[in-house]
Amino acid sequence: MADLEAIKEAVSKGRRKDIVPLVEAALAEGVDPHVIINDYMIEAMKEVGARFEAKKIFVPEMMIAARTMQEGLEVIKPHIEGSGSSGKKLGTVVIGTVFGDLHDIGKNLVVLMLQSSGFEVHNIGENVPPETFVEKARELGADVVGMSSLLTTGDPHVKATVEAIKQSDIADKVKVICGGAAVTEKFALETCGADGYAPDAAGAVKVTKELLGLA
Ligand code: B12
């Protein structure tokens, strides 16, 4: 039987040498990759965050946990890519993490889920200033711009980025969605004026489809 608790523990304790064989074994037994990610890996990262907040661990441990999760995700990726796509491009999404913020795991999961659902996704990276979101969205012909924010100190950057897009020449061409642990629905929609919010990667696909009239 697949040891899913061991996957959670490998991520939360940063046991990098264990993660790949554990994930491979679970996948070989037919465990749903989304279950591995959502119910075990993300839960592990929540524990890591709580231990960091309680000063039981520090940045290096948080970093090793993140690396462990990323290595596990690399094994899972091919099992998700293309899984739900009909082959027809549903739209173009440009997505990045806001200025000052280097967290990328959640954003990269959103990228993976959107790609596997049939969207063309351009990942413009982390620490992205508002004007770069606008430039890239214009250059790449985005239908939707997504931004990720994990730090509450990033709130002004989320607001500034939404405003930069809404005040630009592409305002009527793109919809703006926000997410990440620092963002609430109220903050995204009411304070920043974004068009959509989602709490997780599956929700990101749902809201993107809704905004483009595909759902
Ligand atoms: C791993 C981690 C790190 C790693 C990041 C590695 C990496 N490559 O990303 C490292 C060690 C580098 C790091 C650094 C820091 N971190 Co950190 N980190 C975390 C941790 C433990 C997990 C984040 C994560 O990957 N979660 C798993 C993913 C899958 O979840 P997610 O990102 O939330 O994404 C999901 C949803 O939010 C949503 N989503 C995400 N993006 C988007 C975008 C859109 C458009 C949509 C619709 C949805 C969506 O879908 C995703 C999938 O379900 C969190 C704890 C937490 N609870 O979040 C702290 C946390 C975010 N970090 C924190 C802090 C304080 C820091 C540092 C400032 C620490 C320091 N003193 O240096 C630095 C900041 C560096 C910087 N400038 O960015 C705090 C933030 C507190 C706050 N209120 O602002 C947290 C909350 C920890 C805590 N409880 O104190 N961190």
py3Dmol code that shows the C-alpha trace and the ligand (Angstrom):
import py3Dmol

protein = """\
ATOM      1  CA  MET A   1       0.000   0.000   0.000  1.00  0.00           C
ATOM      2  CA  ALA A   2       1.242   3.463  -0.914  1.00  0.00           C
ATOM      3  CA  ASP A   3       2.565   5.294   2.107  1.00  0.00           C
ATOM      4  CA  LEU A   4       1.014   8.714   1.613  1.00  0.00           C
ATOM      5  CA  GLU A   5       1.719   9.847   5.163  1.00  0.00           C
ATOM      6  CA  ALA A   6       5.396   9.174   4.456  1.00  0.00           C
ATOM      7  CA  ILE A   7       5.173  11.547   1.462  1.00  0.00           C
ATOM      8  CA  LYS A   8       3.770  14.239   3.733  1.00  0.00           C
ATOM      9  CA  GLU A   9       6.484  13.615   6.276  1.00  0.00           C
ATOM     10  CA  ALA A  10       9.258  13.574   3.668  1.00  0.00           C
ATOM     11  CA  VAL A  11       8.152  17.032   2.483  1.00  0.00           C
ATOM     12  CA  SER A  12       7.599  18.517   5.923  1.00  0.00           C
ATOM     13  CA  LYS A  13      10.895  17.182   7.274  1.00  0.00           C
ATOM     14  CA  GLY A  14      12.762  17.897   4.024  1.00  0.00           C
ATOM     15  CA  ARG A  15      13.866  14.294   3.433  1.00  0.00           C
ATOM     16  CA  ARG A  16      14.925  14.803  -0.148  1.00  0.00           C
ATOM     17  CA  LYS A  17      16.326  11.353  -0.771  1.00  0.00           C
ATOM     18  CA  ASP A  18      13.007   9.714   0.172  1.00  0.00           C
ATOM     19  CA  ILE A  19      10.588  11.788  -1.862  1.00  0.00           C
ATOM     20  CA  VAL A  20      11.155  10.492  -5.405  1.00  0.00           C
ATOM     21  CA  PRO A  21      10.834   6.753  -4.603  1.00  0.00           C
ATOM     22  CA  LEU A  22       7.812   7.408  -2.368  1.00  0.00           C
ATOM     23  CA  VAL A  23       5.990   9.408  -5.039  1.00  0.00           C
ATOM     24  CA  GLU A  24       6.930   6.923  -7.761  1.00  0.00           C
ATOM     25  CA  ALA A  25       5.559   4.067  -5.652  1.00  0.00           C
ATOM     26  CA  ALA A  26       2.283   5.895  -5.003  1.00  0.00           C
ATOM     27  CA  LEU A  27       1.819   6.710  -8.694  1.00  0.00           C
ATOM     28  CA  ALA A  28       2.651   3.124  -9.673  1.00  0.00           C
ATOM     29  CA  GLU A  29      -0.144   1.980  -7.374  1.00  0.00           C
ATOM     30  CA  GLY A  30      -2.537   4.304  -9.167  1.00  0.00           C
ATOM     31  CA  VAL A  31      -2.929   6.997  -6.509  1.00  0.00           C
ATOM     32  CA  ASP A  32      -4.459  10.137  -8.068  1.00  0.00           C
ATOM     33  CA  PRO A  33      -1.636  12.702  -8.527  1.00  0.00           C
ATOM     34  CA  HIS A  34      -3.977  15.501  -7.398  1.00  0.00           C
ATOM     35  CA  VAL A  35      -4.548  13.669  -4.116  1.00  0.00           C
ATOM     36  CA  ILE A  36      -0.794  13.394  -3.552  1.00  0.00           C
ATOM     37  CA  ILE A  37      -0.378  17.117  -4.160  1.00  0.00           C
ATOM     38  CA  ASN A  38      -3.444  18.523  -2.423  1.00  0.00           C
ATOM     39  CA  ASP A  39      -3.919  16.171   0.508  1.00  0.00           C
ATOM     40  CA  TYR A  40      -0.315  15.407   1.372  1.00  0.00           C
ATOM     41  CA  MET A  41       2.262  17.798  -0.151  1.00  0.00           C
ATOM     42  CA  ILE A  42       0.347  21.050   0.345  1.00  0.00           C
ATOM     43  CA  GLU A  43      -0.712  19.933   3.813  1.00  0.00           C
ATOM     44  CA  ALA A  44       2.967  19.302   4.591  1.00  0.00           C
ATOM     45  CA  MET A  45       3.834  22.837   3.477  1.00  0.00           C
ATOM     46  CA  LYS A  46       1.110  24.234   5.745  1.00  0.00           C
ATOM     47  CA  GLU A  47       2.743  22.401   8.657  1.00  0.00           C
ATOM     48  CA  VAL A  48       6.124  23.811   7.629  1.00  0.00           C
ATOM     49  CA  GLY A  49       4.647  27.323   7.579  1.00  0.00           C
ATOM     50  CA  ALA A  50       3.138  26.838  11.034  1.00  0.00           C
ATOM     51  CA  ARG A  51       6.430  25.534  12.466  1.00  0.00           C
ATOM     52  CA  PHE A  52       8.253  28.503  10.918  1.00  0.00           C
ATOM     53  CA  GLU A  53       5.757  30.913  12.415  1.00  0.00           C
ATOM     54  CA  ALA A  54       6.201  29.239  15.827  1.00  0.00           C
ATOM     55  CA  LYS A  55       9.985  29.667  15.425  1.00  0.00           C
ATOM     56  CA  LYS A  56      10.512  25.893  15.650  1.00  0.00           C
ATOM     57  CA  ILE A  57      12.249  25.923  12.269  1.00  0.00           C
ATOM     58  CA  PHE A  58      13.979  28.640  10.246  1.00  0.00           C
ATOM     59  CA  VAL A  59      14.458  29.661   6.605  1.00  0.00           C
ATOM     60  CA  PRO A  60      16.968  26.871   5.731  1.00  0.00           C
ATOM     61  CA  GLU A  61      14.522  24.137   6.842  1.00  0.00           C
ATOM     62  CA  MET A  62      11.701  25.870   4.975  1.00  0.00           C
ATOM     63  CA  MET A  63      13.922  25.954   1.893  1.00  0.00           C
ATOM     64  CA  ILE A  64      14.762  22.243   2.101  1.00  0.00           C
ATOM     65  CA  ALA A  65      11.072  21.383   2.489  1.00  0.00           C
ATOM     66  CA  ALA A  66      10.318  23.487  -0.603  1.00  0.00           C
ATOM     67  CA  ARG A  67      13.097  21.742  -2.557  1.00  0.00           C
ATOM     68  CA  THR A  68      11.733  18.356  -1.499  1.00  0.00           C
ATOM     69  CA  MET A  69       8.239  19.284  -2.662  1.00  0.00           C
ATOM     70  CA  GLN A  70       9.605  20.545  -5.983  1.00  0.00           C
ATOM     71  CA  GLU A  71      11.456  17.260  -6.565  1.00  0.00           C
ATOM     72  CA  GLY A  72       8.268  15.316  -5.840  1.00  0.00           C
ATOM     73  CA  LEU A  73       6.295  17.556  -8.185  1.00  0.00           C
ATOM     74  CA  GLU A  74       8.763  16.884 -11.016  1.00  0.00           C
ATOM     75  CA  VAL A  75       7.861  13.189 -10.760  1.00  0.00           C
ATOM     76  CA  ILE A  76       4.129  13.957 -10.711  1.00  0.00           C
ATOM     77  CA  LYS A  77       4.153  16.563 -13.524  1.00  0.00           C
ATOM     78  CA  PRO A  78       4.092  14.159 -16.516  1.00  0.00           C
ATOM     79  CA  HIS A  79       1.089  12.412 -14.952  1.00  0.00           C
ATOM     80  CA  ILE A  80      -0.897  15.652 -14.949  1.00  0.00           C
ATOM     81  CA  GLU A  81       0.314  17.373 -18.125  1.00  0.00           C
ATOM     82  CA  GLY A  82      -2.189  17.037 -20.954  1.00  0.00           C
ATOM     83  CA  SER A  83      -4.482  14.892 -18.824  1.00  0.00           C
ATOM     84  CA  GLY A  84      -7.599  17.028 -19.138  1.00  0.00           C
ATOM     85  CA  SER A  85      -6.880  18.851 -22.375  1.00  0.00           C
ATOM     86  CA  SER A  86      -8.830  18.334 -25.599  1.00  0.00           C
ATOM     87  CA  GLY A  87      -5.907  19.672 -27.648  1.00  0.00           C
ATOM     88  CA  LYS A  88      -7.725  22.919 -28.451  1.00  0.00           C
ATOM     89  CA  LYS A  89      -6.208  26.092 -27.013  1.00  0.00           C
ATOM     90  CA  LEU A  90      -8.712  27.673 -24.650  1.00  0.00           C
ATOM     91  CA  GLY A  91      -6.892  30.980 -24.187  1.00  0.00           C
ATOM     92  CA  THR A  92      -3.620  32.612 -23.189  1.00  0.00           C
ATOM     93  CA  VAL A  93      -2.658  33.219 -19.583  1.00  0.00           C
ATOM     94  CA  VAL A  94       0.319  35.252 -18.355  1.00  0.00           C
ATOM     95  CA  ILE A  95       1.192  34.556 -14.730  1.00  0.00           C
ATOM     96  CA  GLY A  96       3.835  35.659 -12.256  1.00  0.00           C
ATOM     97  CA  THR A  97       4.578  36.247  -8.583  1.00  0.00           C
ATOM     98  CA  VAL A  98       4.332  39.895  -7.534  1.00  0.00           C
ATOM     99  CA  PHE A  99       7.212  42.244  -6.864  1.00  0.00           C
ATOM    100  CA  GLY A 100       9.287  41.453  -3.761  1.00  0.00           C
ATOM    101  CA  ASP A 101       8.033  37.870  -3.548  1.00  0.00           C
ATOM    102  CA  LEU A 102      10.125  34.842  -4.508  1.00  0.00           C
ATOM    103  CA  HIS A 103       7.640  32.068  -3.662  1.00  0.00           C
ATOM    104  CA  ASP A 104       6.956  30.022  -6.771  1.00  0.00           C
ATOM    105  CA  ILE A 105       5.586  26.576  -5.840  1.00  0.00           C
ATOM    106  CA  GLY A 106       1.913  27.557  -5.759  1.00  0.00           C
ATOM    107  CA  LYS A 107       2.195  29.626  -8.925  1.00  0.00           C
ATOM    108  CA  ASN A 108       3.913  26.759 -10.724  1.00  0.00           C
ATOM    109  CA  LEU A 109       1.089  24.422  -9.683  1.00  0.00           C
ATOM    110  CA  VAL A 110      -1.432  26.881 -11.110  1.00  0.00           C
ATOM    111  CA  VAL A 111       0.612  26.941 -14.343  1.00  0.00           C
ATOM    112  CA  LEU A 112       0.589  23.137 -14.514  1.00  0.00           C
ATOM    113  CA  MET A 113      -3.169  22.880 -13.919  1.00  0.00           C
ATOM    114  CA  LEU A 114      -3.996  25.589 -16.461  1.00  0.00           C
ATOM    115  CA  GLN A 115      -1.716  23.984 -19.066  1.00  0.00           C
ATOM    116  CA  SER A 116      -3.206  20.574 -18.474  1.00  0.00           C
ATOM    117  CA  SER A 117      -6.664  22.096 -18.919  1.00  0.00           C
ATOM    118  CA  GLY A 118      -5.784  23.422 -22.383  1.00  0.00           C
ATOM    119  CA  PHE A 119      -4.567  26.976 -21.774  1.00  0.00           C
ATOM    120  CA  GLU A 120      -1.378  28.420 -23.246  1.00  0.00           C
ATOM    121  CA  VAL A 121       0.454  29.662 -20.172  1.00  0.00           C
ATOM    122  CA  HIS A 122       3.426  31.997 -19.999  1.00  0.00           C
ATOM    123  CA  ASN A 123       5.126  31.875 -16.629  1.00  0.00           C
ATOM    124  CA  ILE A 124       6.917  35.213 -16.231  1.00  0.00           C
ATOM    125  CA  GLY A 125       8.609  34.219 -12.994  1.00  0.00           C
ATOM    126  CA  GLU A 126       8.881  35.766  -9.559  1.00  0.00           C
ATOM    127  CA  ASN A 127       9.558  39.264  -8.187  1.00  0.00           C
ATOM    128  CA  VAL A 128       7.743  40.761 -11.171  1.00  0.00           C
ATOM    129  CA  PRO A 129       7.125  44.538 -11.148  1.00  0.00           C
ATOM    130  CA  PRO A 130       3.675  45.833 -12.207  1.00  0.00           C
ATOM    131  CA  GLU A 131       4.920  47.282 -15.501  1.00  0.00           C
ATOM    132  CA  THR A 132       6.393  43.915 -16.519  1.00  0.00           C
ATOM    133  CA  PHE A 133       3.007  42.240 -16.015  1.00  0.00           C
ATOM    134  CA  VAL A 134       1.517  44.839 -18.392  1.00  0.00           C
ATOM    135  CA  GLU A 135       4.332  44.565 -20.976  1.00  0.00           C
ATOM    136  CA  LYS A 136       4.272  40.764 -21.051  1.00  0.00           C
ATOM    137  CA  ALA A 137       0.481  40.606 -21.202  1.00  0.00           C
ATOM    138  CA  ARG A 138       0.508  42.997 -24.167  1.00  0.00           C
ATOM    139  CA  GLU A 139       3.403  41.244 -25.957  1.00  0.00           C
ATOM    140  CA  LEU A 140       1.958  37.742 -25.493  1.00  0.00           C
ATOM    141  CA  GLY A 141      -1.681  38.656 -26.204  1.00  0.00           C
ATOM    142  CA  ALA A 142      -2.959  37.513 -22.835  1.00  0.00           C
ATOM    143  CA  ASP A 143      -6.640  36.881 -22.220  1.00  0.00           C
ATOM    144  CA  VAL A 144      -6.005  36.503 -18.487  1.00  0.00           C
ATOM    145  CA  VAL A 145      -3.239  37.793 -16.222  1.00  0.00           C
ATOM    146  CA  GLY A 146      -2.663  35.902 -12.985  1.00  0.00           C
ATOM    147  CA  MET A 147      -0.659  37.048 -10.016  1.00  0.00           C
ATOM    148  CA  SER A 148       0.488  35.120  -6.998  1.00  0.00           C
ATOM    149  CA  SER A 149       1.307  36.657  -3.611  1.00  0.00           C
ATOM    150  CA  LEU A 150       2.443  34.812  -0.474  1.00  0.00           C
ATOM    151  CA  LEU A 151       3.659  37.701   1.655  1.00  0.00           C
ATOM    152  CA  THR A 152       1.342  40.203   3.304  1.00  0.00           C
ATOM    153  CA  THR A 153       4.024  42.808   2.590  1.00  0.00           C
ATOM    154  CA  GLY A 154       3.158  42.129  -1.062  1.00  0.00           C
ATOM    155  CA  ASP A 155      -0.389  43.523  -0.701  1.00  0.00           C
ATOM    156  CA  PRO A 156       0.528  46.963  -2.090  1.00  0.00           C
ATOM    157  CA  HIS A 157       2.226  45.279  -5.052  1.00  0.00           C
ATOM    158  CA  VAL A 158      -0.869  43.208  -5.818  1.00  0.00           C
ATOM    159  CA  LYS A 159      -2.960  46.376  -5.739  1.00  0.00           C
ATOM    160  CA  ALA A 160      -0.438  48.313  -7.848  1.00  0.00           C
ATOM    161  CA  THR A 161      -0.273  45.506 -10.409  1.00  0.00           C
ATOM    162  CA  VAL A 162      -4.048  45.239 -10.786  1.00  0.00           C
ATOM    163  CA  GLU A 163      -4.232  49.028 -11.122  1.00  0.00           C
ATOM    164  CA  ALA A 164      -1.408  49.121 -13.682  1.00  0.00           C
ATOM    165  CA  ILE A 165      -3.272  46.602 -15.842  1.00  0.00           C
ATOM    166  CA  LYS A 166      -6.659  48.272 -15.387  1.00  0.00           C
ATOM    167  CA  GLN A 167      -5.215  51.679 -16.345  1.00  0.00           C
ATOM    168  CA  SER A 168      -3.280  50.379 -19.368  1.00  0.00           C
ATOM    169  CA  ASP A 169      -4.224  50.193 -23.038  1.00  0.00           C
ATOM    170  CA  ILE A 170      -4.940  46.436 -22.666  1.00  0.00           C
ATOM    171  CA  ALA A 171      -7.461  46.912 -19.833  1.00  0.00           C
ATOM    172  CA  ASP A 172     -10.457  45.911 -21.936  1.00  0.00           C
ATOM    173  CA  LYS A 173      -8.666  42.882 -23.417  1.00  0.00           C
ATOM    174  CA  VAL A 174      -7.568  41.067 -20.271  1.00  0.00           C
ATOM    175  CA  LYS A 175      -9.126  39.721 -17.120  1.00  0.00           C
ATOM    176  CA  VAL A 176      -7.084  39.804 -13.930  1.00  0.00           C
ATOM    177  CA  ILE A 177      -7.015  37.029 -11.330  1.00  0.00           C
ATOM    178  CA  CYS A 178      -5.201  36.850  -7.998  1.00  0.00           C
ATOM    179  CA  GLY A 179      -4.255  34.097  -5.578  1.00  0.00           C
ATOM    180  CA  GLY A 180      -1.647  32.892  -3.118  1.00  0.00           C
ATOM    181  CA  ALA A 181      -1.705  32.520   0.657  1.00  0.00           C
ATOM    182  CA  ALA A 182      -1.572  36.283   1.327  1.00  0.00           C
ATOM    183  CA  VAL A 183      -4.595  37.098  -0.823  1.00  0.00           C
ATOM    184  CA  THR A 184      -8.240  36.840   0.201  1.00  0.00           C
ATOM    185  CA  GLU A 185     -11.194  37.031  -2.122  1.00  0.00           C
ATOM    186  CA  LYS A 186     -12.327  40.303  -0.542  1.00  0.00           C
ATOM    187  CA  PHE A 187      -8.875  41.863  -0.897  1.00  0.00           C
ATOM    188  CA  ALA A 188      -8.520  40.754  -4.521  1.00  0.00           C
ATOM    189  CA  LEU A 189     -11.969  41.751  -5.723  1.00  0.00           C
ATOM    190  CA  GLU A 190     -12.976  44.672  -3.509  1.00  0.00           C
ATOM    191  CA  THR A 191      -9.691  46.313  -2.485  1.00  0.00           C
ATOM    192  CA  CYS A 192      -7.716  45.702  -5.670  1.00  0.00           C
ATOM    193  CA  GLY A 193     -10.464  45.513  -8.284  1.00  0.00           C
ATOM    194  CA  ALA A 194      -9.389  42.170  -9.756  1.00  0.00           C
ATOM    195  CA  ASP A 195     -11.864  40.203 -11.865  1.00  0.00           C
ATOM    196  CA  GLY A 196     -11.317  36.896 -10.133  1.00  0.00           C
ATOM    197  CA  TYR A 197      -9.795  35.068  -7.193  1.00  0.00           C
ATOM    198  CA  ALA A 198      -9.222  31.407  -6.387  1.00  0.00           C
ATOM    199  CA  PRO A 199      -7.876  29.697  -3.271  1.00  0.00           C
ATOM    200  CA  ASP A 200      -6.143  26.865  -5.130  1.00  0.00           C
ATOM    201  CA  ALA A 201      -4.964  25.630  -8.522  1.00  0.00           C
ATOM    202  CA  ALA A 202      -8.194  23.822  -9.407  1.00  0.00           C
ATOM    203  CA  GLY A 203     -10.066  27.011  -8.524  1.00  0.00           C
ATOM    204  CA  ALA A 204      -7.697  28.981 -10.760  1.00  0.00           C
ATOM    205  CA  VAL A 205      -8.782  26.859 -13.743  1.00  0.00           C
ATOM    206  CA  LYS A 206     -12.442  27.275 -12.804  1.00  0.00           C
ATOM    207  CA  VAL A 207     -12.316  31.058 -12.454  1.00  0.00           C
ATOM    208  CA  THR A 208     -10.271  31.427 -15.658  1.00  0.00           C
ATOM    209  CA  LYS A 209     -12.864  29.447 -17.603  1.00  0.00           C
ATOM    210  CA  GLU A 210     -15.707  31.433 -16.057  1.00  0.00           C
ATOM    211  CA  LEU A 211     -14.101  34.770 -16.916  1.00  0.00           C
ATOM    212  CA  LEU A 212     -13.588  33.680 -20.524  1.00  0.00           C
ATOM    213  CA  GLY A 213     -17.126  32.387 -20.819  1.00  0.00           C
ATOM    214  CA  LEU A 214     -15.978  28.780 -21.155  1.00  0.00           C
ATOM    215  CA  ALA A 215     -17.664  27.356 -18.081  1.00  0.00           C
TER     216      ALA A 215
END
"""
ligand_1 = """\
91
B12
C 8.182 27.242 1.138
C 8.131 28.615 1.746
C 9.217 29.462 1.521
C 10.374 29.118 0.572
C 9.886 29.393 -0.876
C 10.511 28.469 -1.886
C 9.844 28.574 -3.239
N 10.612 28.188 -4.237
O 8.697 28.988 -3.394
C 11.494 30.093 1.048
C 12.344 29.405 2.093
C 12.403 30.649 -0.040
C 10.641 31.177 1.735
C 11.128 32.437 1.990
C 10.425 33.385 2.742
N 9.245 33.205 3.362
Co 8.086 31.671 3.011
N 6.945 30.187 3.092
C 7.015 29.007 2.531
C 5.795 28.158 2.961
C 6.238 27.228 4.084
C 5.110 27.321 1.899
C 4.692 28.081 0.620
C 4.246 27.064 -0.402
O 4.985 26.715 -1.324
N 3.038 26.482 -0.205
C 2.497 25.420 -1.058
C 1.779 26.045 -2.260
C 1.222 24.948 -3.152
O 0.703 26.825 -1.752
P 0.443 28.346 -2.213
O 1.688 28.996 -2.596
O -0.443 28.991 -1.222
O -0.376 28.163 -3.594
C -1.681 27.635 -3.700
C -2.800 28.707 -3.567
O -2.439 29.796 -2.753
C -3.127 29.066 -4.985
N -2.353 30.096 -5.695
C -1.059 30.425 -5.606
N -0.740 31.355 -6.502
C -1.846 31.635 -7.200
C -2.076 32.540 -8.246
C -3.354 32.648 -8.783
C -3.584 33.596 -9.908
C -4.415 31.871 -8.251
C -5.783 32.041 -8.795
C -4.186 30.958 -7.217
C -2.904 30.849 -6.697
O -2.955 27.842 -5.676
C -1.816 27.128 -5.133
C -2.062 25.657 -5.265
O -3.164 25.214 -4.520
C 4.821 29.284 3.450
C 3.736 28.837 4.451
C 2.329 28.915 3.887
N 1.381 28.528 4.677
O 2.087 29.359 2.786
C 5.809 30.316 3.993
C 5.422 31.795 4.101
C 4.619 32.238 2.890
N 6.721 32.473 4.096
C 6.784 33.453 4.915
C 7.913 34.294 5.113
C 7.826 35.295 6.256
C 9.062 34.191 4.297
C 10.312 35.068 4.371
C 10.063 36.572 4.552
C 11.216 34.485 5.501
C 12.477 35.254 5.786
N 12.552 35.763 6.994
O 13.327 35.405 4.949
C 10.988 34.745 3.018
C 10.561 35.721 1.910
C 11.350 35.566 0.631
C 10.727 36.365 -0.495
N 11.196 37.595 -0.709
O 9.826 35.906 -1.138
C 5.469 33.662 5.673
C 4.678 34.866 5.159
C 3.994 35.591 6.309
C 3.219 36.772 5.846
N 2.087 36.944 6.478
O 3.585 37.530 4.985
C 4.777 32.265 5.487
C 3.225 32.320 5.453
C 5.252 31.363 6.671
C 4.655 31.767 7.995
N 3.589 31.121 8.448
O 5.162 32.672 8.631
N 9.409 30.706 2.062
"""
view = py3Dmol.view(width=600, height=400)
view.addModel(protein, "pdb")
view.setStyle({"model": 0}, {"cartoon": {"style": "trace"}})
view.addModel(ligand_1, "xyz")
view.setStyle({"model": 1}, {"stick": {}})
view.zoomTo()
view.show()
